[in-house]
Amino acid sequence: MIPKEIIDEIKSRLDIVEVVSEYINLERVGRYYRALCPFHTETRPSFYVSPDLQRYKCFGCGASGDVIKFVQDMENISFYEALEKLANRVGIDVSKYRSESSEYLKYTSFLKILSQEYVRNFWNNDDAKNYMKDRGFSEEEIKEFGIGYSPVGSDIPKLVADKLGLSIDDIVKFGVVSITGEKIRDIFEGRVVFPIRNESGDVIAFGGRIIGNGEPKYINSRDTKYFSKSRVLFLLDKAKKVIKSVDVAIIVEGYMDAFALHRSDLRNSVAVLGTALTSQHASRLSGLTKNVVLALDSDDAGTRATLRSISTLLPRGFDILVVKWPQKDADDTLNLLGREGIEQAIKNAVPYEDFIVESVAKNFDLSKASGLEKFARSIGEWASKIERFSSTVRAKSLIEKAAEFSGLSPRDMERFVRGEPLDHGETRRFGPEDEILFIFFNNEDLRNEILNIDRELFSDKLREILNLYEQEGDLNRALEKVSNEIGDWVFDTLKDLPHSGNPKKVLHDAVKKLEIVKLKKRLSEIDEMINSANESERKVLLNTRMEIVRKIKALESGVNFGEWRDNRKSFRSKNRKKG
């Protein structure tokens, strides 16, 4: 048993703020430091550290204690193991108080020596060396990551256990062997082996990749008291300081992908281990950064995993980008396209809204109304989730991107968010006045041409906007004076009408359509007048009617439209005074 005065001496030499800061980001608030609690999920910080008291307290979940308890809970180790770790930090030797039966000590000592034996076997095996070199690894990189090899028929775990005086029951509990009858089998035999470390750098498990063909390609140690795939992020021991420094974490799916990014000098990268990103993973990362780049595999399984990961990260307040690998994953991208391919893919990461839209759209036939409705409803579910956990702005961005992708209007997408059915009959159709309005606001070089069009062609609402612009000389001031109805028309048109590649042609076609509408209206009036006209009036009206019909046909066929328009002075003189 360690004397109380030794424990007090260790604690007196430690600064709890300094220790806690190595695990989570602390923000100074007066005499205290504050952070998001690493022990439960929250979006507003309720975890406080007092330098004066040298204690921490979470007012959300109630977690509290001193520096030893913090390290103990963060690393899931015993009181003694946390104390020994901190004692070594301040130069105090507590080894004479060590209990040789310490379970964690037996566990980590066994795995440390086992890892060293795997490494020794790697350098003695040509197949293992060639396999890793064929995948692009240099000798320095192999040594850096501690990569080893377990030969076929390996009895290495038993030899290490015998050396340390451990029983078969012990090493079975440690998750690296299986027993069939009386035979003890190294579960990693025939595989290159990757040590999995906790944040202190202790080996707590292994991963293995089979050489050549065979299934499963990858395996992990079985979960133990000190290792759980749902809690551990691979290479976090190497990455955590860099993540805090650059304030972003990159997440990939497995060992080789994590190696690929570290080899590309992206050392803020970690990997999940054969499981989806969990709430425990997210909570651990939230203490380091609130910015995440999801770089999971680009196949269908990877897409589903990315969507699940977004759902896990959103409630915890993360800002998320998603990488779309040009190859299947980071490892393939590095091998085929080099570091430049990796860097370009990371640089081109898209906001998570874009990824959601593209991924969800693959599940539906957007050429059919039923597919559009299902797609829109799915987007609505995502929008509700984003609005709840992130922001209204990001939810609106999702809806706008989905509308653009599908061809629906944002208004129809918003209906689905509210659970309303899509009324295809109400889908807005844009007319020539909408097109002229859009061009007037977006193409300054055509503004004078529009101002010179005969305004008798226009409705009252378009005439009002043009008149106010001429009076104010500024679009924003003009919009401040229009009615709410006209303002809604302007903003809906600008938001929903797609851009044209040739606005000048669109303008001329729109004017032509309005000219035709006006002439046809005049034609109807003449027809009514003919019914009640006398003989001489009738003759004049018929001649006028014939002329209008010829003009309509000329406009509809496009023959001499410009010449006819100029001759009839449908456009005002460019010298017309403003006002």
C-alpha positions as CSV (number, residue, x, y, z in Angstrom):
1,M,0.0,0.0,0.0
2,I,1.3,3.4,-0.9
3,P,1.6,5.8,2.0
4,K,-0.7,8.8,2.0
5,E,2.3,11.2,2.3
6,I,3.7,9.8,-1.0
7,I,0.4,10.3,-2.7
8,D,0.1,13.8,-1.4
9,E,3.7,14.5,-2.6
10,I,2.9,13.3,-6.1
11,K,-0.2,15.5,-6.3
12,S,1.6,18.5,-4.9
13,R,4.0,18.4,-7.8
14,L,1.3,18.2,-10.4
15,D,-0.8,21.0,-12.0
16,I,-4.3,19.6,-12.7
17,V,-4.8,22.2,-15.4
18,E,-1.7,21.1,-17.3
19,V,-2.6,17.4,-17.0
20,V,-6.3,17.8,-18.0
21,S,-5.2,20.0,-20.9
22,E,-3.4,17.0,-22.4
23,Y,-6.7,15.3,-22.8
24,I,-9.2,18.0,-23.5
25,N,-9.3,21.7,-24.6
26,L,-9.7,24.0,-21.6
27,E,-10.9,27.5,-21.8
28,R,-10.2,30.0,-19.1
29,V,-13.2,31.6,-17.4
30,G,-12.2,33.8,-14.5
31,R,-10.5,31.7,-11.9
32,Y,-11.6,28.5,-13.4
33,Y,-11.1,26.5,-16.6
34,R,-14.1,25.1,-18.6
35,A,-14.6,22.4,-21.3
36,L,-17.1,20.0,-22.7
37,C,-17.2,17.1,-20.3
38,P,-15.3,14.0,-21.6
39,F,-17.4,11.7,-19.5
40,H,-20.8,12.4,-21.0
41,T,-22.3,13.9,-24.2
42,E,-23.0,17.6,-24.1
43,T,-23.0,20.6,-26.5
44,R,-22.5,23.3,-23.8
45,P,-19.5,23.1,-21.5
46,S,-20.3,22.1,-17.9
47,F,-17.0,20.6,-16.9
48,Y,-14.9,22.9,-14.7
49,V,-11.4,22.7,-13.3
50,S,-10.2,24.7,-10.3
51,P,-6.5,25.4,-10.2
52,D,-6.9,26.6,-6.6
53,L,-8.6,23.4,-5.4
54,Q,-6.7,21.2,-7.9
55,R,-10.0,19.4,-8.6
56,Y,-12.5,19.1,-11.4
57,K,-16.3,19.0,-11.4
58,C,-18.9,18.4,-14.1
59,F,-22.2,20.1,-13.3
60,G,-23.9,18.0,-16.0
61,C,-23.1,14.4,-15.0
62,G,-21.7,14.9,-11.6
63,A,-18.2,13.5,-12.3
64,S,-15.6,15.0,-10.0
65,G,-12.3,14.3,-8.4
66,D,-8.6,15.1,-8.3
67,V,-5.9,14.6,-11.0
68,I,-5.4,10.9,-10.2
69,K,-9.1,10.2,-10.5
70,F,-9.2,12.1,-13.8
71,V,-6.4,10.1,-15.4
72,Q,-7.8,6.9,-13.9
73,D,-11.2,7.5,-15.6
74,M,-9.9,8.9,-18.9
75,E,-7.6,5.9,-19.5
76,N,-9.8,3.2,-17.8
77,I,-7.0,2.1,-15.5
78,S,-6.7,1.4,-11.8
79,F,-5.9,3.9,-9.1
80,Y,-2.4,2.5,-8.8
81,E,-1.7,2.6,-12.5
82,A,-2.9,6.2,-12.8
83,L,-0.7,7.1,-9.7
84,E,2.3,5.3,-11.1
85,K,1.9,7.1,-14.5
86,L,1.7,10.5,-12.7
87,A,4.6,9.6,-10.3
88,N,6.8,8.9,-13.3
89,R,5.9,12.3,-14.7
90,V,7.2,14.1,-11.6
91,G,10.2,11.8,-11.0
92,I,8.9,9.9,-8.0
93,D,9.6,6.1,-7.9
94,V,6.7,4.1,-6.5
95,S,7.8,0.8,-7.9
96,K,8.6,-0.6,-4.5
97,Y,4.9,-0.3,-3.6
98,R,3.9,-2.1,-6.8
99,S,1.7,-5.1,-6.4
100,E,3.0,-7.9,-8.6
101,S,-0.5,-9.1,-9.0
102,S,-1.6,-5.9,-10.6
103,E,-3.9,-7.0,-13.5
104,Y,-3.2,-4.0,-15.7
105,L,0.5,-4.4,-15.2
106,K,0.4,-8.0,-16.1
107,Y,-1.7,-7.2,-19.1
108,T,0.4,-4.4,-20.5
109,S,3.7,-6.2,-19.7
110,F,2.6,-9.3,-21.5
111,L,1.4,-7.3,-24.6
112,K,4.5,-5.2,-24.7
113,I,6.9,-8.2,-24.8
114,L,4.5,-10.0,-27.2
115,S,4.7,-7.0,-29.5
116,Q,8.5,-7.0,-29.4
117,E,8.5,-10.7,-30.3
118,Y,6.1,-10.0,-33.3
119,V,8.5,-7.3,-34.5
120,R,11.5,-9.6,-34.2
121,N,9.7,-12.2,-36.3
122,F,8.7,-9.7,-38.9
123,W,12.4,-8.8,-39.7
124,N,13.2,-12.5,-39.9
125,N,10.4,-13.3,-42.4
126,D,10.8,-12.3,-46.1
127,D,7.1,-12.8,-46.9
128,A,6.1,-10.2,-44.2
129,K,8.8,-7.7,-45.2
130,N,8.0,-8.0,-48.9
131,Y,4.3,-7.7,-48.2
132,M,4.7,-4.4,-46.4
133,K,7.3,-3.1,-48.9
134,D,5.0,-4.0,-51.8
135,R,2.4,-1.8,-50.1
136,G,4.8,1.1,-50.2
137,F,6.1,1.1,-46.6
138,S,9.7,2.0,-46.0
139,E,11.8,0.4,-43.3
140,E,11.6,3.6,-41.3
141,E,7.8,3.6,-41.5
142,I,7.6,-0.1,-40.5
143,K,9.7,0.6,-37.5
144,E,7.8,3.8,-36.6
145,F,4.5,2.0,-36.4
146,G,5.9,-1.1,-34.6
147,I,4.6,-3.5,-37.3
148,G,5.3,-7.2,-36.5
149,Y,4.5,-10.6,-37.8
150,S,3.0,-13.8,-36.3
151,P,4.2,-16.9,-38.3
152,V,1.9,-19.7,-39.2
153,G,1.7,-22.2,-36.2
154,S,2.9,-19.4,-33.9
155,D,3.3,-20.3,-30.2
156,I,4.7,-16.9,-29.3
157,P,1.9,-15.9,-26.9
158,K,2.5,-19.1,-24.8
159,L,6.2,-18.6,-24.8
160,V,5.9,-15.0,-23.6
161,A,3.3,-16.1,-20.9
162,D,5.7,-18.9,-19.7
163,K,8.5,-16.3,-19.5
164,L,6.4,-14.0,-17.3
165,G,4.8,-16.8,-15.2
166,L,1.3,-16.2,-16.6
167,S,-1.3,-18.9,-16.8
168,I,-3.2,-19.9,-19.9
169,D,-6.3,-18.5,-18.4
170,D,-4.6,-15.1,-18.2
171,I,-3.6,-14.9,-21.8
172,V,-7.0,-16.1,-22.9
173,K,-8.5,-13.2,-21.0
174,F,-6.0,-10.9,-22.7
175,G,-7.8,-11.6,-26.0
176,V,-4.9,-12.8,-28.2
177,V,-5.3,-16.6,-28.2
178,S,-8.0,-19.2,-28.6
179,I,-8.2,-22.7,-27.3
180,T,-9.5,-25.7,-29.3
181,G,-9.3,-28.8,-27.2
182,E,-5.9,-28.8,-25.7
183,K,-4.4,-26.6,-28.5
184,I,-3.6,-23.0,-27.9
185,R,-3.7,-20.9,-31.1
186,D,-2.3,-17.5,-31.7
187,I,-5.3,-15.7,-33.4
188,F,-2.8,-13.6,-35.4
189,E,-0.9,-16.4,-37.0
190,G,0.0,-15.9,-40.6
191,R,-0.7,-12.1,-40.3
192,V,1.3,-8.9,-40.1
193,V,0.5,-7.4,-36.7
194,F,-0.2,-3.8,-35.7
195,P,0.1,-2.8,-32.1
196,I,-2.9,-0.8,-30.7
197,R,-1.9,1.6,-28.0
198,N,-3.9,3.6,-25.5
199,E,-3.2,7.3,-25.1
200,S,-0.4,6.6,-22.7
201,G,1.4,4.6,-25.3
202,D,0.9,1.2,-23.7
203,V,0.1,-1.7,-26.0
204,I,-3.5,-2.8,-25.1
205,A,-4.4,-4.9,-28.2
206,F,-3.4,-5.9,-31.7
207,G,-4.8,-5.8,-35.2
208,G,-3.7,-8.3,-37.9
209,R,-3.8,-8.4,-41.7
210,I,-3.6,-11.8,-43.4
211,I,-0.8,-12.1,-46.0
212,G,-2.2,-13.3,-49.3
213,N,-5.8,-14.5,-49.8
214,G,-8.1,-15.5,-46.9
215,E,-10.9,-14.3,-44.8
216,P,-11.3,-12.3,-42.7
217,K,-8.6,-10.0,-44.1
218,Y,-8.4,-8.0,-40.9
219,I,-9.0,-9.0,-37.2
220,N,-8.6,-7.3,-33.9
221,S,-7.9,-8.6,-30.4
222,R,-11.0,-9.6,-28.6
223,D,-12.4,-6.9,-26.3
224,T,-11.0,-7.0,-22.8
225,K,-11.3,-4.9,-19.7
226,Y,-8.6,-2.5,-21.1
227,F,-9.5,-2.6,-24.7
228,S,-12.8,-2.0,-26.5
229,K,-13.2,-1.2,-30.2
230,S,-16.0,1.2,-29.4
231,R,-13.7,3.3,-27.2
232,V,-10.3,3.2,-28.8
233,L,-9.2,5.3,-31.8
234,F,-6.2,3.8,-33.6
235,L,-3.1,6.1,-33.6
236,L,-4.7,8.6,-31.2
237,D,-1.6,8.3,-29.0
238,K,0.4,9.8,-31.9
239,A,-2.3,12.1,-33.2
240,K,-3.8,13.8,-30.2
241,K,-1.2,16.6,-29.8
242,V,-1.4,17.4,-33.5
243,I,-5.2,17.4,-33.4
244,K,-5.2,19.9,-30.6
245,S,-2.6,22.0,-32.4
246,V,-4.3,22.2,-35.9
247,D,-7.8,22.0,-34.4
248,V,-9.1,19.3,-36.7
249,A,-9.2,15.5,-36.7
250,I,-9.3,13.2,-39.8
251,I,-11.1,9.9,-39.3
252,V,-10.6,6.9,-41.5
253,E,-11.8,3.3,-41.3
254,G,-8.8,1.1,-40.5
255,Y,-5.1,0.5,-39.9
256,M,-3.8,0.9,-43.5
257,D,-5.8,4.1,-44.1
258,A,-4.5,5.6,-40.9
259,F,-1.0,4.7,-41.8
260,A,-1.5,6.2,-45.3
261,L,-2.4,9.6,-43.9
262,H,0.4,9.6,-41.3
263,R,2.8,8.6,-44.1
264,S,1.4,11.6,-46.0
265,D,2.3,13.8,-43.1
266,L,-1.3,14.2,-42.0
267,R,-0.6,13.2,-38.5
268,N,-3.9,14.4,-37.1
269,S,-5.5,11.2,-38.4
270,V,-7.1,8.4,-36.4
271,A,-9.0,5.2,-37.4
272,V,-12.1,3.4,-36.1
273,L,-11.5,-0.4,-35.8
274,G,-14.0,-2.4,-37.6
275,T,-16.9,-0.6,-36.1
276,A,-18.9,2.6,-36.7
277,L,-17.8,5.8,-35.1
278,T,-19.4,5.6,-31.6
279,S,-20.6,8.1,-29.1
280,Q,-17.5,7.3,-27.0
281,H,-15.2,8.1,-29.9
282,A,-17.0,11.3,-30.5
283,S,-16.9,12.3,-26.8
284,R,-13.1,11.7,-26.7
285,L,-12.6,13.8,-29.8
286,S,-14.8,16.6,-28.6
287,G,-12.2,17.2,-25.9
288,L,-9.5,17.8,-28.6
289,T,-11.4,19.6,-31.4
290,K,-14.9,20.4,-32.8
291,N,-13.8,20.0,-36.4
292,V,-13.8,16.6,-38.1
293,V,-13.0,15.4,-41.6
294,L,-14.7,12.0,-42.3
295,A,-12.5,10.1,-44.7
296,L,-14.1,6.7,-44.7
297,D,-14.2,4.3,-47.6
298,S,-15.9,5.4,-50.8
299,D,-17.9,2.2,-51.4
300,D,-21.5,1.7,-50.4
301,A,-20.6,0.3,-47.0
302,G,-18.3,3.3,-46.4
303,T,-21.1,5.7,-47.5
304,R,-23.5,4.2,-45.0
305,A,-20.8,4.4,-42.3
306,T,-20.2,8.0,-43.1
307,L,-23.9,8.8,-42.8
308,R,-24.1,7.0,-39.4
309,S,-21.0,8.9,-38.3
310,I,-22.6,12.3,-39.2
311,S,-25.6,11.3,-37.1
312,T,-23.3,10.5,-34.2
313,L,-21.2,13.7,-34.5
314,L,-24.0,16.3,-35.1
315,P,-25.5,16.1,-31.5
316,R,-22.1,16.8,-30.1
317,G,-21.7,20.1,-32.0
318,F,-19.0,19.0,-34.5
319,D,-18.5,20.8,-37.8
320,I,-18.0,18.1,-40.4
321,L,-16.4,17.8,-43.8
322,V,-16.5,14.6,-45.9
323,V,-13.7,13.3,-48.2
324,K,-14.7,11.6,-51.4
325,W,-11.7,9.4,-52.3
326,P,-10.8,9.0,-56.0
327,Q,-10.0,5.4,-55.2
328,K,-11.7,3.0,-52.7
329,D,-10.0,4.4,-49.6
330,A,-6.9,6.4,-48.4
331,D,-4.5,3.4,-48.7
332,D,-5.5,2.8,-52.4
333,T,-5.3,6.5,-53.1
334,L,-1.8,6.8,-51.7
335,N,-0.6,3.7,-53.6
336,L,-2.1,4.8,-56.9
337,L,-1.9,8.6,-56.8
338,G,0.7,9.3,-54.2
339,R,0.7,12.0,-51.6
340,E,-0.6,14.5,-54.1
341,G,-3.8,12.4,-54.5
342,I,-4.2,12.2,-50.7
343,E,-3.7,16.0,-50.3
344,Q,-6.0,16.9,-53.1
345,A,-8.8,14.6,-51.8
346,I,-8.5,16.2,-48.3
347,K,-8.4,19.7,-49.9
348,N,-11.6,18.9,-51.9
349,A,-13.6,17.7,-48.8
350,V,-17.2,18.8,-49.0
351,P,-19.6,20.1,-46.4
352,Y,-21.6,17.2,-44.9
353,E,-24.8,18.7,-46.4
354,D,-23.5,18.0,-49.9
355,F,-22.5,14.5,-49.0
356,I,-26.0,13.7,-47.5
357,V,-27.8,15.0,-50.6
358,E,-25.6,13.0,-53.1
359,S,-25.7,9.8,-50.9
360,V,-29.5,9.9,-50.3
361,A,-30.2,10.6,-53.9
362,K,-28.6,7.3,-55.0
363,N,-31.4,5.5,-53.2
364,F,-34.2,6.9,-55.3
365,D,-35.2,7.3,-59.0
366,L,-35.4,11.1,-59.3
367,S,-36.9,10.8,-62.8
368,K,-40.2,9.7,-61.2
369,A,-42.6,11.7,-59.0
370,S,-42.7,8.9,-56.4
371,G,-38.9,8.9,-56.2
372,L,-38.7,12.6,-55.9
373,E,-41.2,12.5,-53.0
374,K,-39.3,9.8,-51.1
375,F,-36.0,11.6,-51.7
376,A,-37.5,14.9,-50.4
377,R,-39.0,13.2,-47.3
378,S,-35.6,11.7,-46.5
379,I,-34.0,15.1,-46.9
380,G,-36.6,16.5,-44.7
381,E,-35.7,14.0,-41.9
382,W,-32.1,15.0,-42.2
383,A,-33.0,18.7,-42.2
384,S,-35.0,18.3,-39.0
385,K,-32.0,16.5,-37.4
386,I,-29.6,19.2,-38.5
387,E,-31.9,22.0,-37.4
388,R,-32.2,20.4,-34.0
389,F,-28.5,19.7,-33.4
390,S,-26.7,22.2,-35.5
391,S,-28.4,25.3,-37.0
392,T,-31.3,26.5,-39.1
393,V,-28.8,27.9,-41.6
394,R,-27.2,24.5,-42.2
395,A,-30.7,22.8,-42.5
396,K,-31.7,25.4,-45.0
397,S,-28.4,24.9,-46.9
398,L,-29.3,21.1,-47.1
399,I,-32.7,21.8,-48.5
400,E,-31.4,24.3,-51.1
401,K,-28.7,21.8,-52.2
402,A,-31.3,19.0,-52.4
403,A,-33.6,21.2,-54.4
404,E,-30.8,22.1,-56.8
405,F,-29.8,18.4,-57.2
406,S,-33.3,17.2,-57.8
407,G,-34.9,20.0,-59.8
408,L,-37.6,20.6,-57.2
409,S,-38.0,24.1,-55.9
410,P,-36.8,24.9,-52.3
411,R,-40.4,25.7,-51.4
412,D,-41.4,22.1,-52.3
413,M,-38.5,20.7,-50.3
414,E,-39.6,22.9,-47.3
415,R,-43.1,21.4,-47.6
416,F,-41.7,18.0,-47.0
417,V,-39.7,19.2,-44.0
418,R,-43.1,20.2,-42.5
419,G,-44.6,16.9,-43.6
420,E,-46.8,18.3,-46.3
421,P,-47.5,16.4,-49.5
422,L,-46.0,17.7,-52.7
423,D,-48.7,19.1,-55.0
424,H,-47.2,18.8,-58.4
425,G,-49.9,21.1,-59.8
426,E,-48.6,23.9,-57.6
427,T,-45.0,23.6,-58.8
428,R,-44.2,27.1,-60.0
429,R,-43.8,27.7,-63.8
430,F,-41.8,30.8,-64.8
431,G,-43.1,33.2,-67.3
432,P,-41.4,35.8,-69.5
433,E,-41.8,38.5,-66.9
434,D,-40.0,36.3,-64.3
435,E,-37.2,35.9,-66.8
436,I,-36.9,39.7,-67.5
437,L,-36.9,40.4,-63.7
438,F,-34.2,37.9,-63.2
439,I,-32.1,39.3,-66.0
440,F,-32.6,42.9,-64.7
441,F,-31.2,42.0,-61.3
442,N,-28.4,39.7,-62.4
443,N,-27.2,41.3,-65.7
444,E,-26.3,45.0,-65.3
445,D,-25.2,45.2,-68.9
446,L,-28.7,44.5,-70.1
447,R,-30.4,46.8,-67.6
448,N,-30.7,49.8,-69.9
449,E,-32.1,47.6,-72.7
450,I,-34.9,46.5,-70.3
451,L,-35.6,50.0,-69.2
452,N,-36.2,51.0,-72.9
453,I,-38.8,48.3,-73.5
454,D,-42.3,49.5,-74.0
455,R,-43.8,49.2,-70.5
456,E,-47.2,48.6,-71.8
457,L,-46.0,45.1,-72.3
458,F,-45.5,44.6,-68.6
459,S,-47.8,44.0,-65.7
460,D,-48.2,46.6,-62.9
461,K,-45.7,44.8,-60.6
462,L,-42.8,44.8,-63.1
463,R,-43.6,48.4,-64.1
464,E,-43.5,49.4,-60.5
465,I,-40.0,47.9,-59.9
466,L,-38.6,49.5,-63.1
467,N,-40.1,52.9,-62.2
468,L,-38.8,52.8,-58.7
469,Y,-35.4,51.9,-59.9
470,E,-35.3,54.9,-62.2
471,Q,-36.4,57.1,-59.4
472,E,-34.0,55.8,-56.8
473,G,-31.1,54.8,-59.0
474,D,-30.4,51.8,-56.7
475,L,-32.0,48.3,-56.6
476,N,-31.9,47.9,-52.8
477,R,-33.6,51.3,-52.2
478,A,-36.2,50.4,-54.9
479,L,-36.9,47.1,-53.1
480,E,-37.4,48.9,-49.8
481,K,-40.4,50.7,-51.3
482,V,-42.3,47.8,-53.0
483,S,-45.2,46.0,-51.4
484,N,-44.6,42.7,-49.5
485,E,-46.3,40.8,-52.4
486,I,-44.0,42.3,-55.0
487,G,-41.0,41.8,-52.7
488,D,-41.9,38.1,-52.3
489,W,-42.2,37.7,-56.1
490,V,-38.8,39.3,-56.6
491,F,-37.0,37.1,-54.0
492,D,-38.8,33.9,-55.0
493,T,-37.8,34.5,-58.6
494,L,-34.2,35.3,-57.9
495,K,-34.0,32.2,-55.6
496,D,-35.8,29.6,-57.8
497,L,-35.2,30.6,-61.4
498,P,-32.1,28.9,-62.9
499,H,-29.4,30.9,-64.6
500,S,-29.3,31.0,-68.3
501,G,-26.2,30.6,-70.4
502,N,-27.3,33.3,-72.9
503,P,-29.3,36.0,-71.0
504,K,-29.5,38.3,-74.0
505,K,-31.3,35.7,-76.1
506,V,-33.6,34.8,-73.1
507,L,-34.4,38.5,-72.8
508,H,-35.3,38.9,-76.5
509,D,-37.4,35.7,-76.4
510,A,-39.2,36.9,-73.3
511,V,-40.0,40.2,-74.9
512,K,-41.2,38.4,-78.0
513,K,-43.6,36.3,-75.9
514,L,-45.0,39.4,-74.2
515,E,-45.4,41.1,-77.6
516,I,-47.4,38.0,-78.8
517,V,-49.5,38.1,-75.7
518,K,-50.3,41.7,-76.2
519,L,-51.2,41.2,-79.9
520,K,-53.4,38.3,-79.2
521,K,-55.2,40.3,-76.6
522,R,-55.7,43.0,-79.1
523,L,-56.9,40.4,-81.6
524,S,-59.6,39.3,-79.1
525,E,-60.8,42.9,-78.7
526,I,-61.0,43.4,-82.4
527,D,-63.1,40.2,-82.8
528,E,-65.5,41.5,-80.2
529,M,-65.7,44.9,-82.0
530,I,-66.4,43.2,-85.4
531,N,-69.5,41.6,-84.1
532,S,-71.1,45.0,-83.4
533,A,-69.5,47.1,-86.2
534,N,-71.2,48.5,-89.3
535,E,-69.9,47.7,-92.8
536,S,-67.3,50.4,-93.1
537,E,-66.0,49.9,-89.6
538,R,-66.0,46.2,-90.2
539,K,-63.7,46.6,-93.3
540,V,-61.2,48.6,-91.3
541,L,-61.2,46.2,-88.4
542,L,-60.7,43.2,-90.7
543,N,-57.7,44.9,-92.3
544,T,-56.3,45.6,-88.9
545,R,-56.9,42.1,-87.8
546,M,-55.1,40.7,-90.8
547,E,-52.1,42.9,-90.0
548,I,-52.0,41.7,-86.4
549,V,-52.2,38.1,-87.5
550,R,-49.2,38.6,-89.8
551,K,-47.3,40.2,-86.9
552,I,-48.1,37.3,-84.6
553,K,-46.9,34.8,-87.2
554,A,-43.8,36.8,-87.8
555,L,-43.0,36.9,-84.1
556,E,-43.8,33.2,-83.6
557,S,-41.5,32.2,-86.5
558,G,-38.9,34.7,-85.5
559,V,-38.8,36.2,-89.0
560,N,-37.6,39.9,-89.0
561,F,-38.6,40.2,-85.4
562,G,-35.9,42.8,-84.6
563,E,-36.6,44.8,-87.7
564,W,-40.4,44.7,-87.0
565,R,-39.9,45.6,-83.4
566,D,-37.7,48.6,-84.3
567,N,-40.0,49.8,-87.0
568,R,-43.1,49.7,-84.8
569,K,-41.1,51.4,-82.0
570,S,-41.9,48.8,-79.4
571,F,-38.8,49.9,-77.8
572,R,-38.5,53.4,-76.5
573,S,-35.9,55.8,-77.7
574,K,-32.7,55.2,-75.7
575,N,-32.7,59.0,-75.1
576,R,-35.9,58.8,-73.1
577,K,-35.4,60.8,-70.0
578,K,-35.5,58.8,-66.7
579,G,-38.2,59.5,-64.2
